[in-house]
Amino acid sequence: MSWCETLVNVKTIWLGQELELNIEKVAHGGIFVARHEGRVLFVSGAIPGEKVLAKVFEDKGGSFARAEVVEVLEASPDRVKHFWKNGEAAGGAEFGHIALARQRELKADVLEEGLQRFAGVSLRVPVQGIDETGLHYRTRIQLQVDEAGDAGPYKERTHEIVRVKNLPLAVDEIQELGLHLKNWQQVKKIQIAASNTGGVQYLIDKKLKGDPTLVESVNGRTYRLSPGAFWQVHVNAPKVLSDEVMAVAKAAGFDKNADNLDLYGGVGLFTGALVSAFGTDIKITLVESSKVATEDAKKNFADLAKFKTVSTGVSSYLQRTENLAPNSTVIIDPPRSGAGLEVIAELVRLEPKHIIYVACDPIALARDLKELLKAGYEIKSLKAFDLFPQTHHFETVVSLVR
């Protein structure tokens, strides 16, 4: 057999096969690691310590393949009955088969490994729960609609609609609408949002129904949100994150007269946190690429004399900024991809005294932290919060000073 023929065989040898595997640990992305014949398998639907029978659904050769559990041979004590009555078919709940406390331990494992591997930081940080059940917490959900008009979540890793009678992750206000139980001919997508002041809004494709503007209330401030504007998904998340931002800003000696920035600021949740902590006379600039969000922010902080918004990309804004006052605080809340080298390089150049980094991806955070630590910043506090129970996602707030 030639070398080329051997390589072809390696690329296809496991595809479609069922393998008996011992699950070793969790990996970033809500998957689990096993090894077989010198190769790594990333397995969905497992728990570390289990022995499972898993079917390989992707194998392109090389050092790893992907598989999903078809039978649990030796179950972990942390395995629970999935809350979806359809089993694990519906997407968006890849940790739903794991006890909630264990989910949070696994997230802490991912954060610890990411910090060590990508930032050179040895630190074990518990992921704190902000609810008791991990259910009925989502204030924003999205339903897909098939050709027959049935609405529901996608099946895991497919575009197949799963019909469901209940929405166990959604807050009661969304569940009670019953939109998932209706037939929606000639509709592709339904987006539903509920606010903590009692408002409900939904978009049928792009047609607005319900309240035209949602109003959220956090720590004495109200926030008006236009349709589709970003807001934290977990009903408790805005207050939890705001409280942490206030706490670390106070600990670092926030200067209300410095050139303070709220980057990727959205409608201004973290600007509002600083206002709640330090008063309406703070000086702060909110930078956000979404014009809809920046217009909302202008209305939300019309009572602030030293507040302004800039609707542009963060990197572009920082490149045009010549300097910051030495005692400035910068809050950054980037997308899952992180701030990235360009933005971090500009922050290092501008040398703010205090950076508050709110991260929704631990690996992107660790990569950015590596550059900030090299530039002389020190981690003063790092906390993680389970804002997305039943999934692998969580949020981290880091306070860095120099």
Secondary structure in CASP SS format (residue, H / E / C, confidence):
PFRMAT SS
TARGET T0000
AUTHOR 0000-0000-0000
METHOD secondary structure of the structure
MODEL  1
M C 1.00
S C 1.00
W H 1.00
C H 1.00
E H 1.00
T H 1.00
L H 1.00
V H 1.00
N H 1.00
V H 1.00
K H 1.00
T H 1.00
I C 1.00
W C 1.00
L C 1.00
G C 1.00
Q C 1.00
E E 1.00
L E 1.00
E E 1.00
L E 1.00
N E 1.00
I C 1.00
E C 1.00
K E 1.00
V E 1.00
A E 1.00
H C 1.00
G C 1.00
G C 1.00
I E 1.00
F E 1.00
V E 1.00
A E 1.00
R E 1.00
H E 1.00
E C 1.00
G C 1.00
R E 1.00
V E 1.00
L E 1.00
F E 1.00
V E 1.00
S E 1.00
G C 1.00
A C 1.00
I C 1.00
P C 1.00
G C 1.00
E C 1.00
K E 1.00
V E 1.00
L E 1.00
A E 1.00
K E 1.00
V E 1.00
F E 1.00
E E 1.00
D C 1.00
K C 1.00
G C 1.00
G C 1.00
S C 1.00
F E 1.00
A E 1.00
R E 1.00
A E 1.00
E E 1.00
V E 1.00
V E 1.00
E E 1.00
V E 1.00
L E 1.00
E E 1.00
A C 1.00
S C 1.00
P C 1.00
D C 1.00
R E 1.00
V C 1.00
K C 1.00
H C 1.00
F C 1.00
W C 1.00
K C 1.00
N C 1.00
G C 1.00
E C 1.00
A C 1.00
A E 1.00
G C 1.00
G C 1.00
A C 1.00
E C 1.00
F C 1.00
G C 1.00
H C 1.00
I E 1.00
A C 1.00
L H 1.00
A H 1.00
R H 1.00
Q H 1.00
R H 1.00
E H 1.00
L H 1.00
K H 1.00
A H 1.00
D H 1.00
V H 1.00
L H 1.00
E H 1.00
E H 1.00
G H 1.00
L H 1.00
Q H 1.00
R H 1.00
F H 1.00
A H 1.00
G C 1.00
V C 1.00
S C 1.00
L C 1.00
R C 1.00
V C 1.00
P C 1.00
V E 1.00
Q E 1.00
G E 1.00
I C 1.00
D C 1.00
E C 1.00
T C 1.00
G C 1.00
L C 1.00
H C 1.00
Y C 1.00
R E 1.00
T C 1.00
R E 1.00
I E 1.00
Q E 1.00
L E 1.00
Q E 1.00
V E 1.00
D C 1.00
E C 1.00
A C 1.00
G C 1.00
D E 1.00
A E 1.00
G E 1.00
P C 1.00
Y E 1.00
K E 1.00
E C 1.00
R C 1.00
T C 1.00
H C 1.00
E C 1.00
I E 1.00
V C 1.00
R C 1.00
V C 1.00
K C 1.00
N C 1.00
L C 1.00
P C 1.00
L C 1.00
A E 1.00
V C 1.00
D H 1.00
E H 1.00
I H 1.00
Q H 1.00
E H 1.00
L H 1.00
G C 1.00
L H 1.00
H H 1.00
L H 1.00
K C 1.00
N E 1.00
W C 1.00
Q C 1.00
Q C 1.00
V C 1.00
K C 1.00
K E 1.00
I E 1.00
Q E 1.00
I E 1.00
A E 1.00
A E 1.00
S C 1.00
N C 1.00
T C 1.00
G C 1.00
G C 1.00
V E 1.00
Q E 1.00
Y E 1.00
L E 1.00
I E 1.00
D C 1.00
K C 1.00
K E 1.00
L E 1.00
K E 1.00
G E 1.00
D C 1.00
P C 1.00
T C 1.00
L E 1.00
V E 1.00
E E 1.00
S E 1.00
V E 1.00
N C 1.00
G C 1.00
R E 1.00
T E 1.00
Y E 1.00
R E 1.00
L E 1.00
S C 1.00
P C 1.00
G C 1.00
A C 1.00
F C 1.00
W C 1.00
Q C 1.00
V C 1.00
H E 1.00
V C 1.00
N C 1.00
A H 1.00
P H 1.00
K H 1.00
V H 1.00
L H 1.00
S H 1.00
D H 1.00
E H 1.00
V H 1.00
M H 1.00
A H 1.00
V H 1.00
A H 1.00
K H 1.00
A H 1.00
A C 1.00
G C 1.00
F C 1.00
D C 1.00
K C 1.00
N C 1.00
A C 1.00
D C 1.00
N E 1.00
L E 1.00
D E 1.00
L E 1.00
Y C 1.00
G C 1.00
G C 1.00
V C 1.00
G C 1.00
L H 1.00
F H 1.00
T H 1.00
G H 1.00
A H 1.00
L H 1.00
V H 1.00
S H 1.00
A H 1.00
F H 1.00
G C 1.00
T C 1.00
D C 1.00
I C 1.00
K C 1.00
I E 1.00
T E 1.00
L E 1.00
V E 1.00
E E 1.00
S C 1.00
S C 1.00
K H 1.00
V H 1.00
A H 1.00
T H 1.00
E H 1.00
D H 1.00
A H 1.00
K H 1.00
K H 1.00
N H 1.00
F C 1.00
A C 1.00
D C 1.00
L C 1.00
A C 1.00
K C 1.00
F E 1.00
K E 1.00
T E 1.00
V E 1.00
S E 1.00
T C 1.00
G C 1.00
V H 1.00
S H 1.00
S H 1.00
Y H 1.00
L H 1.00
Q H 1.00
R C 1.00
T C 1.00
E C 1.00
N C 1.00
L C 1.00
A C 1.00
P C 1.00
N C 1.00
S C 1.00
T E 1.00
V E 1.00
I E 1.00
I E 1.00
D C 1.00
P C 1.00
P C 1.00
R C 1.00
S C 1.00
G C 1.00
A C 1.00
G H 1.00
L H 1.00
E H 1.00
V H 1.00
I H 1.00
A H 1.00
E H 1.00
L H 1.00
V H 1.00
R H 1.00
L H 1.00
E C 1.00
P C 1.00
K C 1.00
H E 1.00
I E 1.00
I E 1.00
Y E 1.00
V E 1.00
A E 1.00
C C 1.00
D C 1.00
P H 1.00
I H 1.00
A H 1.00
L H 1.00
A H 1.00
R H 1.00
D H 1.00
L H 1.00
K H 1.00
E H 1.00
L H 1.00
L H 1.00
K H 1.00
A C 1.00
G C 1.00
Y C 1.00
E E 1.00
I E 1.00
K E 1.00
S E 1.00
L E 1.00
K E 1.00
A E 1.00
F E 1.00
D E 1.00
L C 1.00
F C 1.00
P C 1.00
Q C 1.00
T C 1.00
H C 1.00
H C 1.00
F C 1.00
E E 1.00
T E 1.00
V E 1.00
V E 1.00
S E 1.00
L E 1.00
V E 1.00
R C 1.00
END
